[in-house]
Amino acid sequence: MEQGTIVIVEDDPHIADLVDLYLRKEEFRVLQATDATRGLEIIERESPRLAILDIGLPGSMNGLDLCKLLRSRSQLPIIMLTARDDEVDRVLGLELGADDYLSKPFSPRELVARVKAILRRLDAKDSDTPKDIVLGNLKINSRARETTLDNEKIQLTAKEFDLLLYLAEHKGMVLSRQQLLDGVWGVGWYGDERTVDVHIRQIRKKLGDDMPLTTIWGVGYRFG
Ligand code: CA
C-alpha cells in the first residue's frame, strides 16, 4: 500500500539518494529537491505527508529558513538534518517547530523509523479528532464549534450549540428532556425541563423549519 509522499530537500545527492532508497522500500513516494526554493515549490504543489530538510542548503534560503516558512503556513511534519552540533542547538533553540532532527552521519534506517513514528503519532491524533457531522445541508464542526447551513454560518449560543451537537451525535434516537438536561447541562443541574424546550425553539428558529428535529409528544426530541 502506498504510504504517501515525502519531500527531501538536500543538496548532497548521496544522502538524498540513500534516504530516497530506504523510504521507497517502505512504499513511500519520494520527491527530491536540492535547494529550498525548489523544495518549497514541490511541497506547495504536492502537499506531502512529511518533509525532510537539510539545514545547509545552497542559495539564499537555508533549511532553517525553509522550516520557519513552512511552519508559519502549515502543520506539515518536518525532520531536520544537521551537519554540525551547533546546528542542533539552533534547531531546538529557535523553536522552529521541527518535529524531529537527525545529526549527520545518520543511519537511513533510523531516519525511516523516525518518519514512521511521526506519521503514526499523527494518525493516532487524527482518529481521535471528531469528524464533522453532516446531515443534508447542515454541517456541525465540533472542534471549531461551528454550524453551517448551506455553507452559511449560523450563530448559536454556546448552549444551543451543545444541545444541537448532542442531538446530532445521537441521531435517530428519541431523547427525553431529562436525558438532554443530563447530557448537555450536566447531571446534577436542577433546571426546569422547559429550559430544553426554550433552547430547541431557538435552534429551530435559527436553522429553519426544514431541520429534521422532531418533537416526540410526551417524550422529548429526535434529530435526524
Ligand atoms: Ca547540505
py3Dmol code that shows the C-alpha trace and the ligand (Angstrom):
import py3Dmol

protein = """\
ATOM      1  CA  MET A   1       0.000   0.000   0.000  1.00  0.00           C
ATOM      2  CA  GLU A   2       1.331   3.432  -0.883  1.00  0.00           C
ATOM      3  CA  GLN A   3       2.316   5.322   2.233  1.00  0.00           C
ATOM      4  CA  GLY A   4       2.154   8.794   0.753  1.00  0.00           C
ATOM      5  CA  THR A   5       4.620  11.372  -0.472  1.00  0.00           C
ATOM      6  CA  ILE A   6       7.719  12.596   1.328  1.00  0.00           C
ATOM      7  CA  VAL A   7       9.816  15.503   0.094  1.00  0.00           C
ATOM      8  CA  ILE A   8      13.524  15.606   0.855  1.00  0.00           C
ATOM      9  CA  VAL A   9      15.403  18.868   0.411  1.00  0.00           C
ATOM     10  CA  GLU A  10      19.110  18.034   0.441  1.00  0.00           C
ATOM     11  CA  ASP A  11      21.951  19.216  -1.780  1.00  0.00           C
ATOM     12  CA  ASP A  12      24.159  16.186  -1.171  1.00  0.00           C
ATOM     13  CA  PRO A  13      22.976  13.695  -3.795  1.00  0.00           C
ATOM     14  CA  HIS A  14      24.488  10.702  -1.977  1.00  0.00           C
ATOM     15  CA  ILE A  15      22.488  11.359   1.163  1.00  0.00           C
ATOM     16  CA  ALA A  16      19.353  12.245  -0.770  1.00  0.00           C
ATOM     17  CA  ASP A  17      19.541   9.082  -2.872  1.00  0.00           C
ATOM     18  CA  LEU A  18      20.192   6.874   0.131  1.00  0.00           C
ATOM     19  CA  VAL A  19      17.225   8.280   2.047  1.00  0.00           C
ATOM     20  CA  ASP A  20      15.155   8.040  -1.117  1.00  0.00           C
ATOM     21  CA  LEU A  21      16.052   4.372  -1.499  1.00  0.00           C
ATOM     22  CA  TYR A  22      15.180   3.438   2.069  1.00  0.00           C
ATOM     23  CA  LEU A  23      11.891   5.322   2.021  1.00  0.00           C
ATOM     24  CA  ARG A  24      10.854   3.779  -1.287  1.00  0.00           C
ATOM     25  CA  LYS A  25      11.490   0.358   0.186  1.00  0.00           C
ATOM     26  CA  GLU A  26       8.826   1.261   2.714  1.00  0.00           C
ATOM     27  CA  GLU A  27       6.398   2.195  -0.085  1.00  0.00           C
ATOM     28  CA  PHE A  28       6.749   5.953   0.259  1.00  0.00           C
ATOM     29  CA  ARG A  29       6.760   8.136  -2.827  1.00  0.00           C
ATOM     30  CA  VAL A  30       9.838  10.347  -2.602  1.00  0.00           C
ATOM     31  CA  LEU A  31      10.470  13.685  -4.310  1.00  0.00           C
ATOM     32  CA  GLN A  32      13.855  15.355  -4.138  1.00  0.00           C
ATOM     33  CA  ALA A  33      14.900  18.999  -4.260  1.00  0.00           C
ATOM     34  CA  THR A  34      18.456  20.320  -3.966  1.00  0.00           C
ATOM     35  CA  ASP A  35      17.618  23.817  -2.714  1.00  0.00           C
ATOM     36  CA  ALA A  36      14.968  25.483  -0.551  1.00  0.00           C
ATOM     37  CA  THR A  37      13.241  27.420  -3.316  1.00  0.00           C
ATOM     38  CA  ARG A  38      12.668  24.324  -5.395  1.00  0.00           C
ATOM     39  CA  GLY A  39      11.769  22.395  -2.238  1.00  0.00           C
ATOM     40  CA  LEU A  40       9.111  24.931  -1.329  1.00  0.00           C
ATOM     41  CA  GLU A  41       7.679  24.720  -4.843  1.00  0.00           C
ATOM     42  CA  ILE A  42       7.397  20.946  -4.691  1.00  0.00           C
ATOM     43  CA  ILE A  43       5.950  20.975  -1.175  1.00  0.00           C
ATOM     44  CA  GLU A  44       3.272  23.503  -2.138  1.00  0.00           C
ATOM     45  CA  ARG A  45       2.378  21.595  -5.275  1.00  0.00           C
ATOM     46  CA  GLU A  46       2.396  18.077  -3.863  1.00  0.00           C
ATOM     47  CA  SER A  47       1.180  18.560  -0.258  1.00  0.00           C
ATOM     48  CA  PRO A  48       3.407  15.766   1.057  1.00  0.00           C
ATOM     49  CA  ARG A  49       2.827  13.945   4.335  1.00  0.00           C
ATOM     50  CA  LEU A  50       6.245  14.948   5.637  1.00  0.00           C
ATOM     51  CA  ALA A  51       9.341  16.922   4.646  1.00  0.00           C
ATOM     52  CA  ILE A  52      12.988  16.182   5.412  1.00  0.00           C
ATOM     53  CA  LEU A  53      15.124  19.329   5.296  1.00  0.00           C
ATOM     54  CA  ASP A  54      18.877  19.609   5.324  1.00  0.00           C
ATOM     55  CA  ILE A  55      19.993  22.769   7.123  1.00  0.00           C
ATOM     56  CA  GLY A  56      22.972  23.618   4.936  1.00  0.00           C
ATOM     57  CA  LEU A  57      21.495  24.373   1.525  1.00  0.00           C
ATOM     58  CA  PRO A  58      22.849  26.470  -1.345  1.00  0.00           C
ATOM     59  CA  GLY A  59      21.129  29.723  -2.229  1.00  0.00           C
ATOM     60  CA  SER A  60      19.596  32.495  -0.161  1.00  0.00           C
ATOM     61  CA  MET A  61      17.352  30.252   1.942  1.00  0.00           C
ATOM     62  CA  ASN A  62      18.746  27.526   4.159  1.00  0.00           C
ATOM     63  CA  GLY A  63      16.888  24.658   5.780  1.00  0.00           C
ATOM     64  CA  LEU A  64      16.129  26.642   8.939  1.00  0.00           C
ATOM     65  CA  ASP A  65      14.564  29.452   6.906  1.00  0.00           C
ATOM     66  CA  LEU A  66      12.511  26.956   4.945  1.00  0.00           C
ATOM     67  CA  CYS A  67      11.391  25.237   8.130  1.00  0.00           C
ATOM     68  CA  LYS A  68      10.287  28.536   9.619  1.00  0.00           C
ATOM     69  CA  LEU A  69       8.432  29.496   6.461  1.00  0.00           C
ATOM     70  CA  LEU A  70       6.647  26.161   6.173  1.00  0.00           C
ATOM     71  CA  ARG A  71       5.716  26.215   9.841  1.00  0.00           C
ATOM     72  CA  SER A  72       4.168  29.650   9.512  1.00  0.00           C
ATOM     73  CA  ARG A  73       1.848  28.294   6.842  1.00  0.00           C
ATOM     74  CA  SER A  74       1.095  24.704   7.743  1.00  0.00           C
ATOM     75  CA  GLN A  75       1.295  21.815  10.159  1.00  0.00           C
ATOM     76  CA  LEU A  76       3.423  19.754   7.783  1.00  0.00           C
ATOM     77  CA  PRO A  77       5.652  17.397   9.820  1.00  0.00           C
ATOM     78  CA  ILE A  78       9.323  18.284   9.385  1.00  0.00           C
ATOM     79  CA  ILE A  79      12.533  16.403  10.162  1.00  0.00           C
ATOM     80  CA  MET A  80      15.732  18.467  10.027  1.00  0.00           C
ATOM     81  CA  LEU A  81      19.122  17.081   9.038  1.00  0.00           C
ATOM     82  CA  THR A  82      22.045  18.780  10.717  1.00  0.00           C
ATOM     83  CA  ALA A  83      25.728  18.534   9.890  1.00  0.00           C
ATOM     84  CA  ARG A  84      27.134  20.197  12.973  1.00  0.00           C
ATOM     85  CA  ASP A  85      26.417  20.012  16.666  1.00  0.00           C
ATOM     86  CA  ASP A  86      25.871  23.745  16.987  1.00  0.00           C
ATOM     87  CA  GLU A  87      23.078  23.423  14.459  1.00  0.00           C
ATOM     88  CA  VAL A  88      21.265  21.081  16.810  1.00  0.00           C
ATOM     89  CA  ASP A  89      21.171  23.914  19.332  1.00  0.00           C
ATOM     90  CA  ARG A  90      19.699  26.192  16.719  1.00  0.00           C
ATOM     91  CA  VAL A  91      17.051  23.680  15.665  1.00  0.00           C
ATOM     92  CA  LEU A  92      15.955  23.259  19.248  1.00  0.00           C
ATOM     93  CA  GLY A  93      16.735  26.754  20.491  1.00  0.00           C
ATOM     94  CA  LEU A  94      14.979  28.669  17.764  1.00  0.00           C
ATOM     95  CA  GLU A  95      11.821  26.719  18.356  1.00  0.00           C
ATOM     96  CA  LEU A  96      11.364  26.358  14.667  1.00  0.00           C
ATOM     97  CA  GLY A  97       8.714  23.799  15.188  1.00  0.00           C
ATOM     98  CA  ALA A  98      10.532  20.929  13.515  1.00  0.00           C
ATOM     99  CA  ASP A  99       9.127  17.626  14.686  1.00  0.00           C
ATOM    100  CA  ASP A 100      12.465  15.868  14.926  1.00  0.00           C
ATOM    101  CA  TYR A 101      16.086  16.104  13.782  1.00  0.00           C
ATOM    102  CA  LEU A 102      18.984  13.821  12.951  1.00  0.00           C
ATOM    103  CA  SER A 103      22.672  14.656  13.029  1.00  0.00           C
ATOM    104  CA  LYS A 104      24.875  13.568  10.160  1.00  0.00           C
ATOM    105  CA  PRO A 105      26.114  10.970   9.712  1.00  0.00           C
ATOM    106  CA  PHE A 106      22.887   9.136  10.485  1.00  0.00           C
ATOM    107  CA  SER A 107      21.631   5.703   9.644  1.00  0.00           C
ATOM    108  CA  PRO A 108      18.947   5.784   6.938  1.00  0.00           C
ATOM    109  CA  ARG A 109      17.184   3.039   8.846  1.00  0.00           C
ATOM    110  CA  GLU A 110      16.968   5.359  11.851  1.00  0.00           C
ATOM    111  CA  LEU A 111      15.557   8.116   9.660  1.00  0.00           C
ATOM    112  CA  VAL A 112      12.869   5.796   8.296  1.00  0.00           C
ATOM    113  CA  ALA A 113      11.982   4.784  11.864  1.00  0.00           C
ATOM    114  CA  ARG A 114      11.632   8.457  12.857  1.00  0.00           C
ATOM    115  CA  VAL A 115       9.486   9.197   9.809  1.00  0.00           C
ATOM    116  CA  LYS A 116       7.167   6.323  10.629  1.00  0.00           C
ATOM    117  CA  ALA A 117       6.971   7.291  14.298  1.00  0.00           C
ATOM    118  CA  ILE A 118       5.882  10.833  13.436  1.00  0.00           C
ATOM    119  CA  LEU A 119       3.272   9.670  10.938  1.00  0.00           C
ATOM    120  CA  ARG A 120       1.965   7.077  13.380  1.00  0.00           C
ATOM    121  CA  ARG A 121       1.585   9.750  16.040  1.00  0.00           C
ATOM    122  CA  LEU A 122      -0.334  11.953  13.629  1.00  0.00           C
ATOM    123  CA  ASP A 123      -2.615   9.133  12.520  1.00  0.00           C
ATOM    124  CA  ALA A 124      -3.448   8.361  16.131  1.00  0.00           C
ATOM    125  CA  LYS A 125      -4.262  12.011  16.742  1.00  0.00           C
ATOM    126  CA  ASP A 126      -6.418  12.161  13.614  1.00  0.00           C
ATOM    127  CA  SER A 127      -8.578   9.249  14.610  1.00  0.00           C
ATOM    128  CA  ASP A 128      -9.227  10.920  17.973  1.00  0.00           C
ATOM    129  CA  THR A 129     -10.449  14.044  16.273  1.00  0.00           C
ATOM    130  CA  PRO A 130     -14.198  14.096  15.937  1.00  0.00           C
ATOM    131  CA  LYS A 131     -15.328  14.464  12.361  1.00  0.00           C
ATOM    132  CA  ASP A 132     -17.844  16.959  11.097  1.00  0.00           C
ATOM    133  CA  ILE A 133     -21.392  15.838  11.478  1.00  0.00           C
ATOM    134  CA  VAL A 134     -23.206  16.333   8.199  1.00  0.00           C
ATOM    135  CA  LEU A 135     -26.917  15.991   7.808  1.00  0.00           C
ATOM    136  CA  GLY A 136     -28.241  17.145   4.463  1.00  0.00           C
ATOM    137  CA  ASN A 137     -27.258  20.795   4.089  1.00  0.00           C
ATOM    138  CA  LEU A 138     -26.404  21.119   7.772  1.00  0.00           C
ATOM    139  CA  LYS A 139     -22.831  20.768   8.956  1.00  0.00           C
ATOM    140  CA  ILE A 140     -21.703  20.772  12.582  1.00  0.00           C
ATOM    141  CA  ASN A 141     -17.995  21.075  13.320  1.00  0.00           C
ATOM    142  CA  SER A 142     -17.490  20.139  16.953  1.00  0.00           C
ATOM    143  CA  ARG A 143     -13.885  21.272  17.087  1.00  0.00           C
ATOM    144  CA  ALA A 144     -14.416  24.749  15.695  1.00  0.00           C
ATOM    145  CA  ARG A 145     -17.878  24.812  17.301  1.00  0.00           C
ATOM    146  CA  GLU A 146     -19.316  25.999  14.051  1.00  0.00           C
ATOM    147  CA  THR A 147     -22.640  25.284  12.463  1.00  0.00           C
ATOM    148  CA  THR A 148     -23.285  25.950   8.821  1.00  0.00           C
ATOM    149  CA  LEU A 149     -26.448  25.615   6.814  1.00  0.00           C
ATOM    150  CA  ASP A 150     -25.971  25.671   3.043  1.00  0.00           C
ATOM    151  CA  ASN A 151     -22.429  26.841   3.837  1.00  0.00           C
ATOM    152  CA  GLU A 152     -23.787  29.863   5.706  1.00  0.00           C
ATOM    153  CA  LYS A 153     -22.596  30.236   9.268  1.00  0.00           C
ATOM    154  CA  ILE A 154     -25.351  30.047  11.871  1.00  0.00           C
ATOM    155  CA  GLN A 155     -24.835  31.963  15.108  1.00  0.00           C
ATOM    156  CA  LEU A 156     -25.794  29.745  18.024  1.00  0.00           C
ATOM    157  CA  THR A 157     -25.235  30.420  21.695  1.00  0.00           C
ATOM    158  CA  ALA A 158     -22.900  28.020  23.493  1.00  0.00           C
ATOM    159  CA  LYS A 159     -25.767  26.040  24.997  1.00  0.00           C
ATOM    160  CA  GLU A 160     -27.735  25.949  21.754  1.00  0.00           C
ATOM    161  CA  PHE A 161     -24.655  24.562  20.042  1.00  0.00           C
ATOM    162  CA  ASP A 162     -24.078  21.958  22.762  1.00  0.00           C
ATOM    163  CA  LEU A 163     -27.682  20.857  22.532  1.00  0.00           C
ATOM    164  CA  LEU A 164     -27.670  20.619  18.740  1.00  0.00           C
ATOM    165  CA  LEU A 165     -24.388  18.704  18.820  1.00  0.00           C
ATOM    166  CA  TYR A 166     -25.712  16.307  21.435  1.00  0.00           C
ATOM    167  CA  LEU A 167     -28.857  15.652  19.414  1.00  0.00           C
ATOM    168  CA  ALA A 168     -26.814  15.179  16.235  1.00  0.00           C
ATOM    169  CA  GLU A 169     -24.435  12.792  17.969  1.00  0.00           C
ATOM    170  CA  HIS A 170     -27.439  10.726  18.966  1.00  0.00           C
ATOM    171  CA  LYS A 171     -29.016  10.916  15.562  1.00  0.00           C
ATOM    172  CA  GLY A 172     -32.179   8.866  15.189  1.00  0.00           C
ATOM    173  CA  MET A 173     -32.615   8.356  18.934  1.00  0.00           C
ATOM    174  CA  VAL A 174     -35.537   9.711  20.884  1.00  0.00           C
ATOM    175  CA  LEU A 175     -34.123  11.643  23.823  1.00  0.00           C
ATOM    176  CA  SER A 176     -36.193  12.748  26.786  1.00  0.00           C
ATOM    177  CA  ARG A 177     -35.905  16.250  28.164  1.00  0.00           C
ATOM    178  CA  GLN A 178     -34.209  14.836  31.253  1.00  0.00           C
ATOM    179  CA  GLN A 179     -31.649  12.965  29.125  1.00  0.00           C
ATOM    180  CA  LEU A 180     -30.893  16.183  27.264  1.00  0.00           C
ATOM    181  CA  LEU A 181     -30.547  18.117  30.509  1.00  0.00           C
ATOM    182  CA  ASP A 182     -28.157  15.473  31.863  1.00  0.00           C
ATOM    183  CA  GLY A 183     -26.185  15.259  28.635  1.00  0.00           C
ATOM    184  CA  VAL A 184     -25.917  18.948  27.853  1.00  0.00           C
ATOM    185  CA  TRP A 185     -26.331  20.824  31.115  1.00  0.00           C
ATOM    186  CA  GLY A 186     -24.799  18.043  33.174  1.00  0.00           C
ATOM    187  CA  VAL A 187     -26.132  15.605  35.709  1.00  0.00           C
ATOM    188  CA  GLY A 188     -26.971  17.484  38.866  1.00  0.00           C
ATOM    189  CA  TRP A 189     -28.220  20.548  37.072  1.00  0.00           C
ATOM    190  CA  TYR A 190     -31.567  21.170  38.643  1.00  0.00           C
ATOM    191  CA  GLY A 191     -33.080  23.216  35.904  1.00  0.00           C
ATOM    192  CA  ASP A 192     -36.565  23.047  34.590  1.00  0.00           C
ATOM    193  CA  GLU A 193     -37.169  20.717  31.673  1.00  0.00           C
ATOM    194  CA  ARG A 194     -38.733  23.648  29.879  1.00  0.00           C
ATOM    195  CA  THR A 195     -35.196  25.004  29.512  1.00  0.00           C
ATOM    196  CA  VAL A 196     -34.717  22.357  26.843  1.00  0.00           C
ATOM    197  CA  ASP A 197     -37.855  23.464  25.016  1.00  0.00           C
ATOM    198  CA  VAL A 198     -36.723  27.069  25.050  1.00  0.00           C
ATOM    199  CA  HIS A 199     -33.373  26.163  23.520  1.00  0.00           C
ATOM    200  CA  ILE A 200     -34.930  23.854  20.955  1.00  0.00           C
ATOM    201  CA  ARG A 201     -37.228  26.685  19.928  1.00  0.00           C
ATOM    202  CA  GLN A 202     -34.227  28.960  19.398  1.00  0.00           C
ATOM    203  CA  ILE A 203     -32.379  26.324  17.376  1.00  0.00           C
ATOM    204  CA  ARG A 204     -35.422  25.779  15.173  1.00  0.00           C
ATOM    205  CA  LYS A 205     -35.790  29.499  14.659  1.00  0.00           C
ATOM    206  CA  LYS A 206     -32.175  29.819  13.581  1.00  0.00           C
ATOM    207  CA  LEU A 207     -31.974  26.715  11.441  1.00  0.00           C
ATOM    208  CA  GLY A 208     -35.396  26.979   9.825  1.00  0.00           C
ATOM    209  CA  ASP A 209     -38.305  24.589   9.524  1.00  0.00           C
ATOM    210  CA  ASP A 210     -36.535  22.093   7.276  1.00  0.00           C
ATOM    211  CA  MET A 211     -34.493  20.820  10.198  1.00  0.00           C
ATOM    212  CA  PRO A 212     -35.141  17.127  10.857  1.00  0.00           C
ATOM    213  CA  LEU A 213     -35.673  17.930  14.531  1.00  0.00           C
ATOM    214  CA  THR A 214     -38.862  16.228  15.623  1.00  0.00           C
ATOM    215  CA  THR A 215     -40.847  16.708  18.800  1.00  0.00           C
ATOM    216  CA  ILE A 216     -41.996  13.355  20.140  1.00  0.00           C
ATOM    217  CA  TRP A 217     -45.063  14.244  22.169  1.00  0.00           C
ATOM    218  CA  GLY A 218     -44.894  13.236  25.787  1.00  0.00           C
ATOM    219  CA  VAL A 219     -41.297  12.052  25.431  1.00  0.00           C
ATOM    220  CA  GLY A 220     -38.796  14.513  24.058  1.00  0.00           C
ATOM    221  CA  TYR A 221     -36.940  15.120  20.819  1.00  0.00           C
ATOM    222  CA  ARG A 222     -35.362  13.256  17.964  1.00  0.00           C
ATOM    223  CA  PHE A 223     -32.880  14.563  15.466  1.00  0.00           C
ATOM    224  CA  GLY A 224     -32.473  13.040  12.022  1.00  0.00           C
TER     225      GLY A 224
END
"""
ligand_1 = """\
1
CA
Ca 23.959 20.321 2.781
"""
view = py3Dmol.view(width=600, height=400)
view.addModel(protein, "pdb")
view.setStyle({"model": 0}, {"cartoon": {"style": "trace"}})
view.addModel(ligand_1, "xyz")
view.setStyle({"model": 1}, {"stick": {}})
view.zoomTo()
view.show()
